Amino acid sequence: MIKKISRTEAINDRLKKEEKVTTLDKKEHIDAIVLMNEQLDAVRREYRMKDRNSQNTAAQVILS
């Protein structure tokens, strides 16, 4: 018989028993999550643009 060992489930169960787990489903939580996602998207776009510009600049450099 195979016994499945999951440390994640044990940790989650322990945290629930200790009441250290909360559900973020209130309006202010959802608003904060949406705002954070928008900020992360802006950072990702900025990073991609800088990376693309860096690659273009590197392609134009002639090594001697």
Secondary structure, DSSP 4 states (H G I P E B T S, - for coil): ------HHHHHHHHHHHTT------SHHHHHHHHHHHHHHHHHHHHHHHHHHHHHHHHHHPPP-
